[in-house]
């Protein structure tokens, strides 16, 4: 079984709109719907579980019904951080869906609505080889270390840095065991699975990422997503 776990439980006080960014409407469709549709349309994804911001669960279910996201299996409340939210999703999949070794869970941010079928496929393909496939891209800009955001004191070799994205595909049983190990060792509070895994001494295996696989973090990002989506639609029509 291949399941998508979409993380949609986060809030950001810096986001200058009156609804959480994953629920902002673009062309009369919330951002989270675009994301769910990418996994709905993927031929290898069997079901979708959404970890949702508390109070919005019924809204997500209503959106899934309205936009025909038939693979939606469950909408669950989130935890205090992404690590805890992911654990809740994995626990549900383990207990309610019977997922285990050989099954794949693809974790993805709800606010990355431009994810392509190709990126999801490549993430899963790498997972089958190396028990994980984490979308990542090279850094094109110069990087400098800072402590205060106002000045820098040490340049960092950009060829030694990768920028992590989602989707991130994992062998289900491997990730389940790593989450339980992290809890037992009090390695908690991580905002990304790769941070948790590296804290446990695990090596991260990359799959192909994309600069177009943007994360909608600001009002400006919403405008960029609108433009990119419109461009993609024009290209499809041509």
C-alpha positions in Angstrom: 0.0 0.0 0.0 1.1 3.5 -0.8 -0.3 6.3 1.4 0.1 10.1 1.3 0.3 11.9 4.7 -0.4 15.6 4.1 0.7 17.9 6.9 -1.7 20.8 7.3 -1.7 21.5 11.1 0.7 24.5 11.1 0.0 28.1 11.8 2.2 31.1 11.1 1.7 34.4 12.9 3.8 36.1 10.1 1.3 35.2 7.4 -0.6 38.4 6.7 -4.0 37.0 5.7 -7.1 36.3 7.7 -7.1 32.6 7.2 -4.3 30.0 7.6 -2.2 29.8 4.5 -3.2 26.2 3.6 -6.8 27.4 3.3 -6.3 30.5 1.2 -8.5 30.5 -1.9 -6.8 30.7 -5.3 -9.2 30.7 -8.2 -12.0 29.6 -5.8 -10.1 26.6 -4.7 -8.2 26.4 -1.3 -4.5 25.7 -1.5 -4.8 22.4 0.4 -7.2 21.2 -2.3 -4.6 21.7 -5.0 -2.2 19.6 -2.9 -4.8 16.8 -2.3 -5.6 16.7 -6.0 -2.0 16.0 -6.9 -2.1 12.8 -4.8 -5.6 12.0 -5.8 -4.4 12.0 -9.4 -1.2 10.0 -8.8 -1.8 6.4 -10.0 0.4 4.8 -7.3 -1.2 6.5 -4.3 -3.9 4.4 -2.7 -5.1 6.7 0.1 -4.7 10.1 1.6 -4.6 11.0 5.3 -4.5 14.7 6.3 -3.2 16.0 9.6 -5.2 19.1 10.1 -5.3 22.4 12.0 -7.7 21.9 14.9 -11.2 23.3 14.0 -10.7 22.8 10.3 -11.2 19.0 10.0 -14.8 19.1 8.8 -13.9 21.8 6.3 -11.2 19.6 4.8 -13.7 16.7 4.5 -16.2 19.1 2.9 -13.6 20.3 0.4 -12.7 16.7 -0.4 -16.3 15.9 -1.2 -16.8 19.1 -3.2 -13.7 18.5 -5.3 -14.0 14.7 -5.6 -10.9 13.8 -3.6 -12.1 10.2 -3.2 -8.9 8.8 -1.8 -9.2 10.8 1.4 -9.2 8.2 4.2 -9.1 10.3 7.4 -8.6 13.9 8.7 -6.8 13.9 12.0 -5.9 16.7 14.5 -2.3 17.7 14.6 0.2 17.9 17.4 2.5 20.6 18.8 5.0 20.3 15.9 5.5 18.4 12.6 7.2 15.5 14.3 4.3 14.9 16.6 1.7 15.4 13.8 3.6 12.9 11.7 3.6 10.4 14.5 -0.2 10.8 14.9 -0.6 10.0 11.2 1.7 7.0 11.3 -0.1 5.7 14.4 -3.4 5.9 12.6 -2.0 4.2 9.5 -0.5 1.4 11.6 -3.5 0.7 13.7 -6.4 1.5 11.3 -4.9 0.7 7.9 -2.6 -2.1 8.8 0.5 -0.5 7.2 3.9 -2.1 7.8 7.2 -3.1 6.2 7.1 -2.8 2.4 4.4 -0.2 2.4 5.3 3.4 1.5 4.2 6.6 3.2 4.7 9.8 1.3 4.8 12.8 3.6 4.0 16.2 2.0 3.4 19.8 3.1 -0.1 21.0 2.4 1.4 24.3 1.4 3.4 22.9 -1.5 0.6 22.7 -4.1 2.8 22.7 -7.1 4.2 19.2 -6.5 4.3 17.2 -9.7 3.5 13.6 -10.4 7.1 13.2 -11.5 8.5 14.4 -8.1 6.2 12.0 -6.2 7.1 9.1 -8.4 10.9 9.7 -8.1 10.6 10.0 -4.3 8.8 6.6 -4.2 11.3 5.1 -6.6 14.2 6.1 -4.4 12.4 4.9 -1.4 12.2 1.4 -2.9 15.9 1.4 -3.3 17.1 3.1 -0.1 14.0 3.0 2.3 13.6 6.7 1.8 13.4 9.3 -1.0 13.6 12.9 0.2 13.1 15.6 -2.4 16.0 18.0 -2.4 17.6 20.6 -4.6 21.1 22.2 -4.8 21.7 25.7 -3.5 22.3 28.2 -6.2 23.0 31.3 -4.0 25.9 32.1 -1.8 25.4 31.1 1.8 26.7 32.8 4.9 26.3 31.9 8.6 24.6 34.4 10.8 23.4 34.4 14.4 21.2 37.5 14.4 19.9 37.9 10.8 21.6 41.3 10.5 25.3 40.3 9.9 27.2 37.3 8.9 30.6 35.9 9.9 31.3 32.7 7.9 30.7 31.7 4.4 29.4 28.2 3.8 30.4 26.1 0.8 27.1 25.8 -1.1 28.2 22.5 -2.8 28.0 20.9 0.7 24.4 22.0 1.2 21.1 20.6 0.0 17.7 22.3 0.4 15.1 19.8 1.7 11.6 19.8 0.3 8.6 17.4 0.4 7.5 14.9 -0.9 9.4 12.6 1.4 8.7 8.9 0.8 9.7 6.3 3.5 9.3 2.6 4.0 6.5 2.7 6.6 7.9 0.3 9.1 11.3 2.0 9.0 9.9 5.5 9.7 7.5 4.1 12.4 10.4 2.5 14.3 12.5 5.7 14.0 9.7 7.8 15.4 9.3 5.5 18.4 13.1 5.4 18.9 13.2 9.2 18.8 10.5 9.4 21.5 12.3 6.9 23.7 15.5 8.9 23.4 13.7 12.2 24.0 14.7 13.5 20.6 11.5 15.5 20.0 10.3 18.8 18.6 11.7 18.5 15.1 9.9 20.3 12.2 11.1 17.8 9.6 11.6 14.1 9.5 15.2 14.5 8.2 16.1 16.5 11.3 14.8 13.8 13.5 16.5 11.0 11.5 19.9 12.8 11.4 19.7 13.3 15.2 19.5 9.5 15.4 22.6 9.0 13.2 20.6 8.0 10.1 21.8 9.0 6.6 19.3 10.8 4.3 18.9 9.7 0.7 17.7 12.3 -1.8 15.3 12.2 -4.6 14.9 14.9 -7.2 13.3 18.2 -6.0 12.3 21.3 -8.0 12.4 25.0 -7.8 8.8 25.0 -9.0 7.8 22.9 -6.0 7.4 26.1 -4.0 6.2 26.4 -0.4 3.5 29.1 0.2 4.7 30.9 3.2 3.9 34.6 2.5 1.3 36.7 0.7 3.8 37.2 -2.0 4.1 33.4 -2.4 0.3 33.2 -2.9 0.7 35.7 -5.8 3.6 33.6 -7.2 1.5 30.4 -7.0 -1.3 32.1 -8.9 1.0 33.1 -11.6 2.7 29.7 -11.9 -0.6 27.8 -11.9 -1.9 30.1 -14.6 1.3 29.5 -16.7 0.9 25.7 -16.3 -2.7 25.8 -17.4 -1.8 27.8 -20.5 1.0 25.3 -21.3 -1.4 22.4 -21.0 -4.0 24.1 -23.3 -1.2 24.6 -25.9 
